[in-house]
């Protein structure tokens, strides 16, 4: 799992453009109104955002530890299962039951660990949110700051666009605003 940007605004941005366009172009009264549009390459912004890169490294370190633990648990479970299969014919009925219970407990522990860490709303997802939400909030503050200072009416991120004229690119302004925050 890697850090991911949740782009729930992408479809909202498209809807907003449709509304703006319909209001601007299909209004019963024709107005000589110009709309100032900008866009940002959010991936480029994040790649240049030091705090984002540190969070990404921290998450990768924690993810590696979780994966290592899951692998250790899996190897232990598989090794015990293989040993049991080799020995089950010479074990007493009581000892077979004990070993089966031990192996079952290890499988249950592995499944619980995997679900707790990697499952929906698991530790990995919560840690990702904990690390990224404040940084994405900072990015939105920077976007609003640039929008206000530059009198932009609409700013898109690049993931919601098939094409836009590079003249509308305000990515460097957003990077600068984020750099000035810290």
N, C-alpha and C positions, 0 to 999 in steps of 0.2 A: 504494500500500500504506500502511496506517495501522497505528499500534500496536494490537495486539489482545491481549485477555486470553484465554489458553487455558483453557477451562473443562472440563478433564478430570475435575474433581471433581464436576461436576453430576450425572452418572449415578451416581457413587459415593454422592453425598449422598442420592439417591432410594433407592438400595439400602439405605443405612444407616437411613433412616427406616423402610423396610419391616421391616428386622430389629428395630429398636427397638420398633416398633409390635407386631410379632408376639410379641416377647419379653414386652413389657409387657401386652398385651391377651389373648394366647392362652396364657399360661403356665398350667401345671397348678395352680400355687399362686397365688392371687390376693394380690397385695401392694398395700398402700396406698402407692404410690410416685408421686411427682410428678416430672416431667421439666421442667427449665427450658429453654425454647427461645428463641432469638433469631434475628434475621436482619439482614443488612446489605445496603444498596443499594451494590454494589461500584462501579457507575458514578459515583454521587455521591461515594463515598470518593475515587476516582481523580481526579475533577474538582477536588476541593478539595486534592489532594496536590500541593504545589508541585514536588517533585522529579519527579513523573510528567509534569506540564505542561512542565517544562524538557526532559525526555527526549523528549517528543512533538515539541517544537519542533526539537530537535537532529536527530531522525530525519527530520522533514519537510525540513530543510535538506539533509541528505545525500541523501535520496531525490530532491529537486529536482535536485541536481548529477548524479546518476546518470541521471535522465530526460533532462536537457539533453544529456549526453554521448551517450546512445543516439540522441536526435533529431539531433544533429550528425552522427553516424556514418551514420544513415539518409539524411539529406539529401545527404551527400557521395556515398553509394552510388547513390542515385537520380539525382542530377545527372550522375555519370559514366556511368551506364547510358543516360540520355537522350542525352547528347553522343555516346556511342559509336554509338547507333542512327542518329543523324544523319550520322555520319562514316564508318560502316563500308564503304560502297560506294566511297569514294575512298581508303581506307587499303590499304596493301599487305597481303598475306597475313601476313607476319611481324608487322607493326604491329597487325593485327587480333588475332592470337594474344596479343601482349603486352597489349593493352588488355583482352581477355577475361580474362586471368590477373589483371590489376590489379583489375578489377571483381569477379571471383570472390574474390580475397583480401579485398577490402573487405566483401563479403557474409559471408564466413567470420568475419572479425573482429567484425562486428556480431552475428552469431549467438553467437559465443563470449562476447562482452561481455554480451549479454542473458542468456544462460544463467548466466554467472558471477555476475551481480549479482541478477537477478530470479528465477532458477530455484530449484528445491528445494534447500535448504541453501545458497543463494547469499549474497552479501555483505549484501543487504538483510535477509534472514531472520536471519542471524547477528548483525547490528547490532541488530535489534529485540530479539533475545534478550539480547544483552549489556546493552542499556539497560533492559529491563523486568524481567528475572529478579531482580536485587537489590531492586528496588522492590516486586515482588510478594512476595518473601520477607519484606521489612519489613512489608508489609500482613498477612501470615500471622502474624508475630510479634505485631503489634498485636491481631489477632483472638484469638490464644491468651492474650495478657495480659488483655484484656477478659473472655474466657471464664473464665479462672481467677479474676480479681477478682470477677466477678459470679456465680460458681458456675453457669455455663451448662453444660448437658449436650450441647446440640446448637445449632449456629449454621449457618444456611443463607445462601447469597447469593441475591439476588433473581432471578437469571436461572434458577434451578431451581424457581421457585414460580409457580403461577398466582394464588394469593391467600394472604395471611397477615394476621392481625390486626395493625394498625399498632402496637399496644401492645408487640409483640415486637421492634420496630425498635431496633437498637443502633448504627445507622450513625454517629450523632454521637459515640458513645463511641469507635468505631474511628478516626474523623477526629481526635479529641482525642488518642488514643494515638499516632497517626502524627505529629501536630504536636509532641508532647512528645519524640519520639525525636530530632528534628533540632534 
